[in-house]
Amino acid sequence: MTVPLVDLGIQRDQIADEVAEGFARVLATTAFVGGPDCAAFESEFAAYSGRAHCVGVANGTDALELALRAAGVEQGDRIALPANTFVATAEAVVRAGGVPVPVDVDDEHLLLDPAALAEVAADVRAVMPVHLFGQLAPMEPIMAIAREHGLVVVEDGAQCQGATQHGRGMGAWGDAAGTSFYPGKNLGAFGDAGGVLTDDEEVARRVRLLANHGSDRKYEHPTLGFNSRLDTLQAVVLRAKLARLAGWNTERQLAAATYAELLKDVDGVRLPGVAEGNEHVWHLYVVRVPDRDGVLADLQAAGIGAGIHYPTPVHTTGAFERHGRPEGYPVTEKAAAEILSLPMFPGITRVQQERVRDALVEAVGKRVG
Ligand SMILES: *Cc1c(COP(=O)(O)O)cnc(C)c1O
């Protein structure tokens, strides 16, 4: 039996009828950009997330870039972000005109470390906490530092749809959050899509303007903009999936509890933790193991679809290496050599998870033996 890292077919089958009806409705009207489905999705996702506004855009990277621009980031601004994140966080900074300033993460949760942020806070204009793997970065200490130094705060919420911290979700803390509806995310489209969540009406207005050629009225373009609109067919898919997201996140939480039980006494396997106050939605289930590349190769040979998120910290990728500091980022670098993402998706069965456990026990056992 093989176990995939992610199985999107289960979700696709559950929404098939609703999507077919929705696509037929859009095809009948020929309103392929904008229209009632986009507006309905935006208000439904804002309500689900507890935010006043959601603006749909073309993908998650655009969401982050436009949120930074709308929140007032300017050419040359230095922007702190965790060294341990997907490269798109840093791309968004550069595309918005900023300069990425990586900072280290905490060893327990691999999230932006407030102590590391404090070290650079006097020297940056903004910070992008990343809610990685399905749980929020520690927003109370981060916001205390941001307020003290007057920083713009744009959260990268690509991996945390439905997650909360002390009951508050992404976008509730700083200026805005950008999120991604890439197919594999907890809320994923049938292609690329993204959104900006905010309680700030002016930020929402500016994102909408920037995403639509700098225009809020036909033929008027007061500002240079972009084309980054949410596609109507994707909005249909997202509405159908949003209605099921809470249930799917519960399935992820149950699967995480099953892994914790199956793996609790396995020597050499360090399990992921949930930070204080967090409701974790387990976008990824990331363990740490010795000789990770060897373990990964063994799992793949055994038909287990494991992955690495991410093997190369931001400052070690070609595009961004000049932005790292000379002494590096020890916690991020050590973790990058140990992290291993196990299969995680709504609908994963206990039998599949036992298969993962068996293969992992064998692979790690050889190495700690
Ligand atoms: C997926 C992701 C993004 C980018 O989203 P796209 O929709 O692929 O542009 C940004 N940040 C993080 C942490 C992500 O996981």
The ligand as an SDF file (V2000), in Angstrom:
LIG
                    3D

 15 15  0  0  0  0  0  0  0  0999 V2000
    1.8280   28.7200   -0.5820 C   0  0  0  0  0  0  0  0  0  0  0  0
    2.5190   29.7750    0.1900 C   0  0  0  0  0  0  0  0  0  0  0  0
    2.6810   31.0760   -0.3110 C   0  0  0  0  0  0  0  0  0  0  0  0
    2.3860   31.4930   -1.7290 C   0  0  0  0  0  0  0  0  0  0  0  0
    1.1860   31.1700   -2.2420 O   0  0  0  0  0  0  0  0  0  0  0  0
    0.9660   31.0300   -3.8320 P   0  0  0  0  0  0  0  0  0  0  0  0
   -0.5160   30.9500   -3.9290 O   0  0  0  0  0  0  0  0  0  0  0  0
    1.6660   29.7760   -4.2400 O   0  0  0  0  0  0  0  0  0  0  0  0
    1.5240   32.2280   -4.4790 O   0  0  0  0  0  0  0  0  0  0  0  0
    3.2440   32.0330    0.5120 C   0  0  0  0  0  0  0  0  0  0  0  0
    3.6580   31.7230    1.7560 N   0  0  0  0  0  0  0  0  0  0  0  0
    3.5500   30.4840    2.2740 C   0  0  0  0  0  0  0  0  0  0  0  0
    4.0200   30.2210    3.6710 C   0  0  0  0  0  0  0  0  0  0  0  0
    2.9940   29.4590    1.4940 C   0  0  0  0  0  0  0  0  0  0  0  0
    2.8950   28.2300    2.0260 O   0  0  0  0  0  0  0  0  0  0  0  0
  1  2  1  0
  2  3  1  0
  2 14  2  0
  3  4  1  0
  3 10  2  0
  4  5  1  0
  5  6  1  0
  6  7  2  0
  6  8  1  0
  6  9  1  0
 10 11  1  0
 11 12  2  0
 12 13  1  0
 12 14  1  0
 14 15  1  0
M  END
$$$$
